[in-house]
Amino acid sequence: MTAAPTAPTSPTTAPAVTHPLDRLTADEIVAARAILDTAGLLAPTTRFAYLGLDEPAKAEVLAFTAGTTPRRSVRAVLLDVATGVAETVVVSVTDAAVTQRTPIDPITDGQPPILLEEFIAVDEIVKADPGWVAAMARRGLTDLSLLRPCPLSAGVFDLPGEEGRRLLRVLSFVANRDDDHCWAHPVDGVVAHVDLTARQVVKLIDAADLPIPAEEGNFDDPAYTGPARQTLKPIEITQPAGPSYTVDGNVVSWEGWTFRVGFDAREGLILHQLAIQGRPVIYRASVAEMVVPYADPSPIRYWQNYFDTGEYLLGAQVNSLELGCDCLGEIHYFDADLADGNGNADTRPNAICMHEEDAGVLWKHTDLFTESREVRRQRRLVISFWATVGNYDYGFYWYLYLDGTIELKTQATGVMFTSSYTRDTPWATQVAPGLGAPAHQHLFCARLDMTVDGVANTVDEIDIRPDPIGPDNPYGNAFSRTYTRISSEADSARDANPGAGRVWRIGSADRANRLGQPTAYVLTPQGQPILLADPSSSIARRAAFATKHLWVTRYDPAERFPAGDLVNQHPGHAGIPTYVRPDRPLDGQDVVLWHTFGLTHFPRTEDWPVMPTDSAGFTLKPYGFFDRNPTLDLPASTATHCAPTTSTEHTANGGCH
């Protein structure tokens, strides 16, 4: 698929800060670092494990007056890599002052997110360890330059000697040469436990001498893939009059929709103050956590559970979309200003892509009596980003539709994490000769701070039920719905039920449509499995949010992350379990929905050597929000771009934007 040549409209410089929720700028990052340095909080060994905008409380934002100067603060997690001492700090960029310091206890609070330099350091640490080198040599692997140690978050398993240590666990792969993809050649049976502060291997497990798969999996090598097919004809995507959206700094307007674009090193893309026809729907929407639990119970791999958001900072792994065909058509890019490990500004160009897409038929009818024929096409605005976390690549697509529908789709692709495969096992699939891919899940948690026609909302669970035969249903054809009000936080832990067509309605407590029904949106889940690990397991404690499809809490600006503020090596029960413990009433309150959804992946041979995208997500649809179909005013589509199938005229191949 190609796009006709269109110039990207991305700004080359960040817009001036005019609103409390504007994306963090490089200048603000530089200023925050200077303030911390002046305050004496930065030693040569201090690293920034996280830095992001410290968002004001909702009431402050809603009271903000356009044209005034917003107050801006930055939150950072600092780690001394020499001592392991860490703290969370808040810096007022407006006042040039450190306003808050909170020490981090590594035993009770967990560890800061993993630094890029720590991933890099592991290669040096394990290759300097005599035990690890000997384990490799026993397998005939003596060229250390071809070995690829893969550092992974350690989890918490109450193992002797691990409490309080900053750890990574290391599995290894080998490449046949520098351009050979090592994922095809796992060096299975060996795992190193690395203390990052001490910079040493503190435990080495050499449990099995398993064969190293020999077949390569170089999906980018024509010698492996064969010649590229020549049968695909170009698909041209053009908008001769330009896009239908407008962009003013961080504010986007499109066909009645307005919202603010945000970006965070942890969550990635954030949509703020999403409204349609001037009516609020969502105050803040993001994917606030993501966990990838693996199913292999072996002594080498039982600990494989990765929080890609809280441990690895998903947003910081964002791809720049200036190369390749990540987006097609008339594109607007937004850059992301992040901080590197030293607290310096690191601008990622083209981090966020926005464009319009045709989305098929919106509505259509050919009438028998009037002989009228009407059809209108659906269109959607797409706001997306991609991040690469180790072997996997993830795409996050927010879709806004003309009829008021909101959709989130996440895509997983990349290369599966592999193992040696010597016997049939229920926990892995053989995907190439001697090469296994363990079963695993990709579970996402969307944080949806709802404001459906205002901050006073209600939440109902709606199920479809068949009605029994009786006086009111003598022929047994009736079915109806049941409504269950979610009235308090302790009552809010809910499972999807596809068999009952279960949805959750978020309605306004203050506003009704012309028929007297509450204006509302309905969250429709896909209803796929959530966390499958045993309830007593470590991962069930640490990813408690993923044990239910839905939780509802009262808005609290401090409650941002479903697995807690510090996820890395946290013992568990943080985040949502603590948020719902007060059992605050929800009816008619300012509510936040936490929706867990995802993929359960039993690998296929077709997923190797690179995985076709697999998707998960949900939709939010207006449900009595409008008095009638809001798209009746759409003009009929024209056929100016349709050509007979016999046409031999083709526009020249365009570039990818």
N, C-alpha and C positions, 0 to 999 in steps of 0.2 A: 504494500500500500504506500502510495506516495502522496505528497501534497504539492499543489501548485505553488510557485514561488510567491511567498508573501513575507514581508519584513516583520520580524518580531517587534512588538510595541513596548517591550520591557524598558522601564526607565534605567538609565545608566547610573543614576545616583539615587540614594534613598531620599524619600520625601521628608520634609521638615516634620518634627513631632508636634502635632496639634491636638492630640487626644490621648487620654490616659491608657488606652488599649493599643495604640500604635505599636507596630513591631519595633523591637529593640534595634537601635542603630549602632554602627561601628563607633561613632563618636561617644555614645553613652558607655559602651564597653571600655573604651580607652579611659574615659573619665572615672568609671568605677574602679578600674585597676589602680589608677593614680591615687584615688582616695584611700584605698586599702594600703597602698605602699606608704603614703604619708602617715597613716595611722600606725605604722610599724607592724602590720600583720603579714607582710610578705618577706619570707626568708628566701635564700637561693634555692632551697629545697621545697618551697611551697608550690603546690599545683592546684589548678582550678578543675575540680572534678565535675563541676556544673556551674553554669552562670546563665541566668535568664531574667526576664522581666518579673518583678514582684508586683503582680496585678493588684490594684486597689479593690476594696470591697465593692460589691455591686451597687449598694446605695450611693456610694461616692461617685461612681461612674455615671449612674443615671441622673445624678444631680449636677453633673459637669455642664458648664455653660460654654458653648462654642465661642471661640475668640479669646478665651482666657488661656493662660499658660498652665498646662497640666503638671502636676507633681509626679515625678518619676523616681522609682526605686528599682534596685537590682538585688536579686538574691543569688548568693554564691555558696558553693560547698568547697571548702579549702582543705587540702590534705598535705601534710608534711611527709614526703615520701621517705625521708630518712628515719623518722621516728614513728610514723603511723598515726600521729595525733591529727585529729580532724575537727572542724567546726563548721557550722552554718552561720553565715553573716548576711545582714541586710544593709545595703548602702543606699542612702538618699543621694541621688545624682543632683537633685534640685538644691539640697542644702550642703552638698559636699561633705557628708558626715556618715560615719558608721553608726547606724541606729539600733542594731541588734547583733548580739553574738551568742550562739548556743553551742556548747561543746557536744561532741558526738561520742557516746560510749559504744565501743565496738561490740560489746557483749549484748547489751540490751537494745541499742538503737540500730545496729547494723553498720555496714561500711559504706563509704562514698562510692559512687559509680566507678567503674573500671576505666583507667586512663589509657589512651592510645599508647603512650610510652611504656606502660606496663605490658601490654600485649607484645610490643617489640622487644622489651627486655627479657621476656621469657625465653626467646630463642637463644640468647646468650647464656642465660642461667642454666638451662637444661643441657646445652652442649658443653658446658664446663663441668657437669656433674659426672664423676667417674662411673657411678652405677648406671646412669641412663646410657652413657656411651657404650658401656659393656653390654647392656641389654640389646642395643642396636647391633653391636658387633656380632653377638651370638646369632643374629638373624642375617648375617652377611652384609650388614649395612655399615660401611666404614667411611664413606664419603659424606661427611657431615653437611657439606654444602647442598646436598640434594635432599636432606631431611627437612621436613616441614612440621615442627612442633605447633600444635594448635591449642592455644590457651583458652580455657572456658571457665565461666563462673562456677564457683565451688559448691554453692548451696550450704545447707546446715544440716548435719546428721549426727551431732553429738559425738563425734569421733574423738578419742583421747588426744589431747595436746593441741586441738584446733581452736579452742575457745579464745577469742580475742585476736587471733592471727588474721592478717589480710592475705587471702589465699586465691590461687587459681589452680585448677586441675588441667593436666595437659595430656591429650591424646596426640598421636603422631601419624604422619603420612610421609610417603617418599615419592619423589619425582624421578623419572628416568633421565630428565635433562631440564634445563631451565624453563622451557616453554611447554613442558608436559603438565597437565592438570593432575595434581597430586591426589585429588579426591578418589581417583580410581585405584589407588594403592595404599589402603590403610595398613599401618603397622600395628596390628591388633594384639591385645594381650598385655600391653604395657601402659601404665598411667603414672605420671609424676605429679606429686602435690608440691606446689611451689609457694613458699612464703615470700611475698613481694617486698616486704620491708627488710627482711634479712637477706633477700636476694639469694636464696638457696633452695634446693630440693630437700624438703623435710620428710618425705616419704616416697618410696618407689615401689609400685606393685608390678611384678612380672608374673602374671598368673597363668599364662598359656602361650605356647609357641605355635602361633597360628600362621598358616601360609599367607603370603602377601599376594593379592590378585595381580596378575600380570597384564591383562588386557587394558589398553589405554582407552580413555574416554574423552578425547580432545575434539569437542564439538565445534571448535573454530578452525579445524585443520581439514582442508579439502581431501587430503589423503584418507581421512577417517570418514568424512561425511559423504564423499562422492561429489560429482559436479553439481552446481546449483541448477535447479529446474528452470526451464526457459518458457514455461507455459503461462505464467501469470501475466495478465495485462494490467496496465496502470489503472488505479482508481484515483481520480483527481478530486480534491476537496478545495473548493474556492468560495470566497465571499466577495464578489466584485465590488459591493458597496461597503465593505468592511463589516466588522462584528456589530452585534446589537447591544453589547454591553458598553459601559463607560467606567473609567477608573479615575478616581480622585485620591491620590495618595494610597491609603490602605482601604479605601471605601469603594466597593463595587456596586453598580446598579445594573440590573438586567431584567427587563420585562416584568416590572413590579417588585422584583426582589431587590433588597439591599442587605449588605453585610460588610463586615470588616475582616480583612485577612490578617491572621497572626501566625507566628511560627515560634516554636520553642525547641531548644536542644534536646529535650526529653520527649515531648509529645509529638513533635513535628508540626504539621499543619493544624491551625485552630481557626474556626469560624466564630466570630463574635457578632452579637446583636443582629441575628438573622431575622429579617422581617419581610412580609409580603403585603403589598398595597398599604404600606405604612403601619401595619399591625405586627407586633412582635410575636415570634414563634419560639426561637431558642436564643438565650442570652449567650451561651458558650457551648461549643461542640468540639470534641477532640477524641482521639483514641488515647486514653490515659494510661493504659498498660497493655502489655502483650506478653504471654508466657508460652514457652514451647517445651512441654514435658514429654520425655521419651519413655518408651515402654520396656526397654531392655533391662531385666533385673540382674544381670551378671555383675560380678564384683568389679569389673572394669568400667561399667556404664550406668549403674543404678542411679548415679547422682546427676545425670544429664537432665537438667531443667533450667531453661534460660529465660530470664525476664528481659526481653529485648529493649523494652522502654526504660525500666527502672535500673537495670544493671549496666546496659550497654549504651544508653542514651540514643534511642532510635533516631530522633531528629538530627543529632550530630552526625549520623551516618548518611545524610541526605545526598543523593546524586545531583550533580549539575546536569541539566537536561539540554545543554547546548549541542551535544553530539548525538547522532542517531535519530531514530524516528519514535521517540517517546511520546510526542504529541504531534498531531496532524492538523493542518488548517491555519486559520488566522489566530495566532497565539499571542497571549500576553504573559510575560514571565515576571515573577517577583523574586528578587534575591533574598537570601537569608543571611543576616549578620549574626555570627556565633562567636564564641570565645574558644581559643585553643587551650591546651593544658597549662600554658603560662599566663593565661588571662589576656592575651593579645587578640585583637579583632581578627576574625577569619571570615571573610565574605564568601559565601557560596553563590556564584551566579546562577540564575535560572533554576532556583531550587523548587519553585512552585510554578506549575503550568496551568493556564486557564484558557479554555476555548469553548466554542459551541459545537454541538453535534446534532444531526438529525436523529430522531429516536423513533422512527416508524409512524404508524397511524395513531393519532390522538383520539379522534372520533370520526365516525362515518355512518351514514344511513342512506339507503335507497328506499324511498317510500312507495308502497304499493298503490296508495290512493291518490296522493298528490303528484306522483311521478317525479318528485324532487330527488336530486342526487347531490349529497354534500359530503365532503371529506376534508378534514384538517389534519395536518401533520404535527406530530409532537416534536419538540426540540428540548434540549437540555443544556444547561451550563455545567461544565466540568471543571472542578478545581482539584488538582492532584499533585502528589509528589511521590518519589521513589527513594527507598533507602536500602542499602546493602549491609546486612549484618552477617559477617562471616561468609558462609556458603550460600545463604538464602538472600533473595531479593524480594522486597515487598513494595507493592504499589497501593496507594490509598487514594480513592476517588470519591469525592463528594459530588453528587449530582443534584441540581435543582431543576425542576420541571415546570413547564408553563401552567400546569393545573394545580400547582402548589405542593406537589409531592417532593419529598426530600429522600435521597437514597445515599447510603454509604456502601461502597464495595471495596473490599480489600483483596489484593491478588498476591499469591505466593508463587514464586518461580525460583530459578537459580539451580544449585546443585545440592542433591541430598547429602546428608552426613552419612558416611558409609562405614561398613565394618567388614571383617572377614566372614565368609559364609562357608561353613564346613558340614553342616547338618541342618535338617529341617527344624524350624523353631516357630512357635506361634507369634514371636515378637519381632520378626524381621522377614523381609522378602529378598530372595536372590534376584538381582537385577542384571547381572552379568556373570560370567563364569567365576565362581569363587567369591563374588562380591555381594555383600548384603547391604540392605538399607533398613534400619530399625523403624518400627512403627512409632508414630509420635502425633502430637496435636499442635495446632497453631490456634491459640485462644486469645481473642482480643476483647478489651473492655472499653466501650464507648461511654464517655461521661457526657451526659446531655442535660445541661442546666436549662430547664424549660421555662418559657415565659409566654404561654399561649394566651394572647390578649391580656397580658399583664402578669405580675408575679404571683397572684393568688390562683393556684391551680388545684385540681383534684385528679386522682388516678384511680381508674376502674379496670378490673380484669374482666374481659368479655369472653365467654365461651358459647359455642353453638351446642345445642342439645336436641336430640330427637324427642318429640313429645309422645308419650304412650297413648295407645288407643283408649278412648273414653268418651264421655258425653260431648266434649268439645272437639274431639278428634275421632269421629266414628270410623273413618277409613284409614287412619294411621299414616296419613301423608304429611302431617304437620311437624315442623321443627321451629325452634325459637332460640332466644339468647338468654343467658344469665349474666347479671352484672354484680360484681363483687367489689365493693369499695375497699381500697387499700388505705386504711385509716391511720396506721402508725408505722414507725420504722421497723419494729420487731415483726410486724405482719407483712413486711414488704418483700421477703425473700421468696421468689416465685420461679417456677419452672415453665418452660414453654410446653405446649401440648398441641402438636399439629393435628392430632386426631379430633380435637375439639375446636380447631380453628382459632386457638387462643390468641388474642391481641390485648394490648393495654392502651386504654384511652386516657389521654392527658387533656383535661378540659378546663375551661375558664370557670372560676367560681363567681365571676362578676358579670359575665357577658353572655347573652344568648342570641341565637339567630332569629329570623323573623317567625319561626315556628315555635319559639320558646325552648329550643334545645340548647344545651351549653355548646358554645363554640369549642372545637376540640381538634386534636390530631390523634391518630392511632399509630402506635408502634407495632409493626408486624415482624415478628422474628422468623428466622429460617428454621429454628427448632432443631438444629443439629446437636450432637452430644457435647456436653460441657466436660469439665475435668473428670477423667475416668480413674484417676489414682484412688487408692483406698482412703477413706476419710481420716484414718489415723496416720497417714503418711506425712513426711516432712513437707512435700509440695502442697498437700491439701491445707496444711497450716499456713504456709507462706503465700499461697494463691487462693485464699478462701473466697475471694470474689468470684472465682471461676467455678464454684460449686453450685451456683444458681444462675439462671439466665437473666434475672432481673432483681435489682435492689432499688429502693427508693429512700432517699434521705432528705431531711430539711437542709436547705442551703446554709452552708458555713464556708466562708472564704478560705479557711484553713484546711478544708477537706478536699484535696485536689487529686489524690492518687489512690486507686482501689487497693493496692498492696502496701500502702503506707509511703511515707516520705523517703525513707532509705530502704531500698529493697535488697541490695547486695548483702548477703550473709546475715539477713535479719532472721531471727528464730521463728517468726510467724505471728499470726493473729493480729497483724497491724492492718491499717486501712479500714475497709468496710466493716469488719467485725467490731471495731471500736466506734465507727461512725453510727451504727444502728443501736449500739448498747443503750444510749439514753432513752430510746423508744419515744422520740418526740412525735407529737401528732402531726399528721400530714394534710388533713382535709382542709382545703382552702388556703394552703400555705405555699411558700416559695420552695419548690421541690426540685431535686436533682435525680435523674434516672441514670442508673449504671447498668448497661446492657452487655452481657457476655455472649459472644458468638464466635464461631470459628470452624476450623477444619480438623477432621480426624483422618490422618494420612497413613493408610497401609500402602506402601509404595508399589508401583507397577513397573514392569519392564519398560513401558513407554515413558516413564519418568526419568529414564537414564539415557544419555549422560547429562542432559539438561532438562529440567522439568517444564512442560507446558504449564501455563498459568492455571492455578486453581483458585476459586473465588469463594468468598463468604461475605455476608453483610446483612442489612436490614433496610426497611423502608419506614418512613413516617408520612402518612397521608392525611390530608384534611378530612375531617369527619364532622360535618355540620359547621365547619369553620366559615364556609361561604353559603350564601342563600340559594345559589344555583351553580351550575357549571361555570367556572370563572373564565373559560376560554371561548365563549360564544362570539366574542368580538374578533377572533383571529380571522385574518383574510384567507381566502382560498389559495392554495398553493398554485404556482404557475408551472408550466412544463417547459420553460425556456432552456432547461439544462438536459432535457431528455433527447436522446438521439436514437434513430432506428438501429436495430441490431446489425444491420448491414453496413452501417457507417464505417468508413475507413479513416475518418479524420480523428486524430488523437493529438491532444496538446502535449508538448514536450514534457518529459519527465521533470518534475519539480524537486526542489530540495526539501529536506526535513526540517521542520520548525517546531 
